[in-house]
Amino acid sequence: MDIDHEPLMDALPTSSADERDGRGATSGGSGLVSDPGHTGRARAVAAVDRAAAAIDRAAAAQDRAAASMDELTGTYLRGPGHVELTREISRARRTKQPFALAFLDVDGLKAVNDERGHGAGDQLLRDVAAALRDQFRDYDVIVRHGGDEFLCALPGMNMTQAHARMMLVHDALAAVPNPGTVSAGLALLEDDDSLDTLINRADGALYVRRSSDQLVVPSHT
């Protein structure tokens, strides 16, 4: 009896070319396989780019800060300093905290320049700035307002506290090799003050000090 046989190869499951060469389809059926190595490299490159951008931003911030500072004394220049003082005033109003402003004048700077030279005058200014930084807090804004004038913000301090702080500055200056002195006027922030009116009142208190024997004079207006 003759029996027909189907070819054996027809009965066996066939494999695709992709399966035969090891490139099977993904579970999603797309036929695409992700490359973990490529993804890792891309993430590493992105991380390096982010780090470089952060360094650039930090350098730019340092450049802006340097441009805002007085090279001789390390205090704020007048323009940038006034911006910082305005921010401090806004913060004081927002937090409902007292805010005192000191207007300082370096005594006898012109005489020092004339008698001992500008190098000695520059050193006196550096000594004043150093005394202010030593006796003030890190976040207290110090501004070189003019050639021999400084503005100092004392947030959170009432008039009594601000006066005591200025006396510490006076004592610190008395201890340097070539002692100097400053005259200071104080003004406490009031509801209707702008930065200009606050500075004017502190300056007025300084003017009163010039005609009195007091080292620091508070504003009473």
Buried (B, 14 or more C-beta within 10 A) or exposed (E): EEEEEEEEEEEEEEEEEEEEEEEEEEEEEEEEEEEEEEEEEEEEEEEEEEEEEEEEEEEEEEEEEEEBBBEEBEBBBBEBBBBBBEEBBEBBEEEEEBBBBBBBBBBBBEEBBEEEEEEEBBBBBBBBBBBBBEBBEEEBBBBBBEEBBBBBBBBBBEBEEBBEBBBBBBEBBEEBEEEBBBBBBBBBBEEEBEBEEBBBBBBBBBBBBEEEEBBBBBBEE
